[in-house]
Amino acid sequence: MVMIKIAICDDIASEREELQSILFMIQNTEQNWNFDITQYASGELLFMDLEEQQCIFDLIILDIYMDGMSGMEIAHKIRKNGIQTPIVFLTASPDFALESYDVNAFGYLLKPIDADKLTAVLERLLVYYDRPRVSIQCDRRRRYLFLDEIMYVESRNHNIYIHLAKGEILTSGEKLNNLEEEMDDRFLRCHQSFLVNMYFIADVADDFILKDGTRIPIRKRQHKAIADTYYRFFVKHTLKS
């Protein structure tokens, strides 16, 4: 059974309850889903819990039109705080559909909620989460990063720097050796200070050259063995027919 932690944020109690009822109806129909639902009467309360790490959700369903800060304003605050939890907007009007892309919205549902459309969103969510992740403490926040989003990790000055595909760089006090143990076979320890995701390698010279042009050093004394490890990975995972 799949557990999905969901936050419902709407300033109208009856509409929160209606959405929760639809979710439980879907849960009973699908049988292999189990929803853990937390309701919020305002975006401010939701953001407070997220910021203070009181709750970690798999999905946030956020009404756009609310008293106080709007759902869109809260969504921008959530993203600026580095929280990448999928957000589905809930509204009676499609006016904000384009703006929802600015916060990388996972979905946009019009009221009254159609159970079939909500089910489709949840099915996409399961596909989204069916990817390996790693848990890393970054400053005050614990981040759950998809392995396929990490290009490489560098150890420097008693910190590690996690370089993500979208350009974000996260800093953590964790040890590179410990992180390496949690990674799968796509990650190669090519240097004492570097761990590289081989899916992002474009070429091999004295260094690994990534698809964005970044050069990752290869330990000189083991250059051939490390390069051979990459070539075997490339043949196995990239040249599949």
N, C-alpha and C positions, 0 to 999 in steps of 0.2 A: 504494500500500500504506500502511495506517495503522499507525504505530508507537505502541504503548501501553506506557509504563513502569510496571511493577507491582512493588509490595513485598509479599512474603508473610512474615508474622510469626507463627510458631508455635514453641513450645519443643520440639516433637517432630519430629525430623528426618525420620522416615519419612512423616509427614503433610504436611510441606512438599514433599517429593519427589513424593508422590502428587498433590497439588494442581498442582504444576508440570507433571507429566505430562499431567493433564487439560487444562491450559491449552494445552500444545503440541499436543495432539490436536485441540482446537478450532481452533487456529491453522492446522493442516494441512488441516482440513476447510473452513474459511472462505476460506483462501488470500489474502485481501486484508488480513488482520491480521498484524502482526508484534509479538510480545511480547518486551520486554526485562525480564527478571525478576531481582530481587534478593531473596535470602532472609535473614531475620533470626531468630535463635534466641531473642530476647527483645525485649520492647517497649522496654526501656531502650536497647538498641543502635539500634533503629529511631529512637527519639526523638532520640538523640544526633546521628545523621546528619541528621535533618530540622532540628534546631535549629542545627547548624553549617553548614547548607546544603550538605552533602556530596552529597546526592541530592535531586532533584525528581521526584516520581512523579505519574502520572496517576490511579493507583488504589492504595489500601492495603487488602490483605486481612488482617484482624487476628483471630487467635484470641482468644476471651474468656478461657478458662481456661488460664492459664500460671503457671509458678513466678515468684516475684517479683511485680512489678506485673501486675495483670490487664489484659486487652485493653481493658476499659472504662475503667480508670484511665488507661491510655496515651492512649486516644482523647480523654479530657477534657483531658489535658496538651497534646495536639496542637492542639485547638481553642482553648485558652486562649492558646496561642502564636501565634494568628492564622493557622494553616495550615488551609486549607479544602479540601484534597485529598479527594475522595470516599473514604469508608471503608465497606468491606463486612465485617461481622462474620461470623466462622466459629465455630460451636459445636455441641456435641452436645445442647444443651438450649435451649428457647425462653424460658428464665426471664428473660433480659435484653432481650427484644424491645421492651418499652415504654421502658426506660431508653435504648435505642439512639437514640430520637428526640431525647434531650437533646443529643446530639452531632451531630445532623443526619446520621444514618447513611444511606448510599446504598443499602444492602441488608443482608440478614440471611440467611445460608445455613446450613442444618443439615447436620451430618455424618451419614452419608457424603455427599460432594458429588455432586450430580446434574449431569451435564454440560449438560443442556438448560437447567436453571435458571441455571447459571453463564453460559451463552451469552446468555441473556436479559438478565442484568445487564450484560454487556459491550455488548450492543446498545443498552441505555439509556445507557451511558456515552458511546458515540459520538454519540448525539443530544445529550447534555449538553454535550459539547465542541464540537459543531458550531455555535458561536456566536463572533462576533468577540471577541478579547481584546486587551488592551494590557499591556505589561510596564512596571512602575513600581518604582523603588527606594524603599522605605519604611523609613527608619532602616537597620538592618543587613540587612534581608530584601528580596529582590526578589519582588514580588507580580505575579501574572498575573490581571488583573481582567477580568471579562466587561463589555463596554461597556453591556449592558442593565441592569447593577447599579449603574452610576454615575449619580447624579442631577445633580450639578454639581460643578465644581471651582473653588475660590477661591484667588487668589494674594494672600498677605499676609505682610509682614515677611520677605521673601526665602524663603518656603516656599510650597508649594501644599498645600491641604487638600482631599482627595477625599471627598466626601460620598456614601456608599452608601445604597441603598434600604432596607437593613435597619437603618439608624441608625448604623453604624460610620463613623468619620471617620479617614482615614489621612493622615499627614503625610509629605511628600517634599520634598527639596531640589531637585528638577528644576524646569525653567522651564516656565511655562504655554505659552509660544510653541512649545516643543519638543513638549509633550504634545499640543497642538492639531493638529500635523502628523500625529500617529499616529491621530487619531480619524476616524470616518466622518461622513457627512452628517447624522447625527442630532444632532451637537453644534454649537452655535451660539455664537460669540464675541460675546456681547451687550454686553460691557463690557470695559474694559482688564483688569480683575481677575477676570472670571468667564467660565466656559465651561459652558453648560447643555445637558443632554440634553432635547431638545424633546419626547420621549415623556412626560416628567414634567410638562410645562406644562399647567395647568388653565385659565388665563385670562391676558389681557393688559390691563394698565392702564398706569399710569406705569412699573410694573415688570412682569416676568413673575411670575405667582403659580403656584407648584407645587402638586401635588395634596395635599401635606402642609401647605400654608399658607405655606411659605417664600417670601419675596419676593426675587427676583434682579434687581438693577438693570439697566436698559437705557441704553446710551449716549444722552444726550439729543439730541445733534446728529444722530444717525442713527436716532432712534426709529422713524420711519415705515419706513425701509428694513429695519431689523431685524425689526420686527413683520410686515412683508410677507413676509420670508423664512420666518418661522415659519408664517404662514397658508398659504403654498404647500406647506410640508412637511406641515402638518396635512391639507390637502386630498389630497395625494398618498398619504400613509401611513395616515391615520386614517379617511378617508371612502371607502375602497375598497369597492366593492359586490361 
